[in-house]
Amino acid sequence: MKKITESDSLHRHLEKMTVGDLLTKINEEDHKVAPAVKKIIPVIEQFIKKLVPQMELGGRLFYIGAGTSGRLGILDASECPPTFGVPHDWVIGLIAGGDGAIRKAVEFAEDNTDGAWRDLQEYQPNQLDTVVGIAASGTTPYVVGGLQQAREKGMLTACIYCNPGSPVTEHSDFPIEVVVGPEFLTGSTRMKAGTAQKLVLNMITTTAMIRLGRVLDNKMVDMQLSNQKLVERGTRMLMEKLNIEQEAAKELLLKSGSVRKAIDAYQK
């Protein structure tokens, strides 16, 4: 199988380019990503329509990946509790090699076919849970093996990948194929492929959380008030929503603990 993600860059002799030319060419390649993601919105839509009912019944969303793909999954999962006020064990990112691999690559961890399923066992997965494999190449053994075993156990599966005809599709109910072409720097999938994966992950969790009732209008009313910026944001939300003064809004927010609870308390 020819891997597009490993194909030679369309640009030659990068070392001879000026800084301005390098930046311009990278940006030109980046412009190809959003249109590629747009093409597969119908698949993402069908996946989310299956995912949300599972999560309404208590199912969790797991991401499995290696290297950049694994880190992107962990990033997306880690942002869900502060953004949407959900438990930390509702969306979970797993990376080949364990948490130590977030900062430093663990040699050959991604080549372990049983690694992802072994890592999932810590969470006692069940048939309400969903596993999304993230692999730019679509061939990563850690991801392929994890999806295979998850699917055999009756779990909902999906994958985000960038090479047509990849083995990862054989074990996915919803293959999300984002073909972005060769990287500017040959094989450096942290670039366009990584950007595409991040865009898809943003779409999955944001849309799912909206459908799960974690957003009011266009506001993050369940966000955690973990710093002054978020307290100020929540205060502004209440001022706008309830038409009250800043001091009263902030006092109500801090007393209630979240924008949603503050609105409910005020309207009772």
Summary of the structure (lengths in Angstrom):
residues: 268
radius of gyration: 20.8
end to end distance: 62.3
largest distance: 67.6
contacts: 913
relative contact order: 0.15
helix: 55%
strand: 10%
